[in-house]
Amino acid sequence: MRYQRQIQFAGLGEEGQAKLGRARVVQAGCGGLGSTLAQCMVRAGVGKLTIIDQDTADITNLHRQFLFDEADVRKKARKAVAAAEKLKNADSGVEVVGIATELSSSNADRLLSGHDLVLDGTDNMETRYIINDWCVKNNIPWIYGGVVGATGVTMVVLPGKGPCLRCLHPETETDESAASVEALGIINTVPAFIALLQATEAMKLLINSPDLILDLRITDLWSGDYQRISVKQDPQCLCCGG
Ligand SMILES: [Zn+2]
């Protein structure tokens, strides 16, 4: 009964729901993007969701990080742990694991192994390159998401079948986007919107839907501009090229 309305949707169906139920998803980061990603994955009925985030809830998070509230800020709750606790109440049939640590190149193998999909809920390029390189090496798909101001981007990375993050941004970038959120601010609709795009592609990917979108999508919610760009795999790419 729980998933009945979702199963009724033609793109998903009984078979799709069964596939979701067997899926193991890990998300790096549980902030603005991650709050919505985690909600969507658990409520859609994936088999397992692992949430990795080392941060504690902060008052400046609350306007856009919909999983957390003032009590979490007072308790200085670890976001990964608090998120897992809340989401267990949303669907006790989903295995939700919160890991309060920072994803790094040295622990990526241990933390990401055993999952079918990696979701990007991070706020910095350094961690995205770690995710990208690990996923390409291990042939695991991941879904890039980035937000600042009123703008967001997302792209599905399907190793061997399309471009990777380094095809798109060849140079290692500094912690630009995190600095930008502090400098330029962010409105709360943007991370929610981009996370919804990511979560939709996640569902398609996990059920092997032919409707999966591999294009880069860039959205400015304030101006209302939407772009969908086909990115080519770079044969010279340091990560996925020959
Ligand atoms: Zn590449």
Residues whose N, C-alpha, C, O or C-beta is under 5 A from the ligand:
A	BS01	ZN	P163 C164 R166 C167 C237 C239 C240 G241
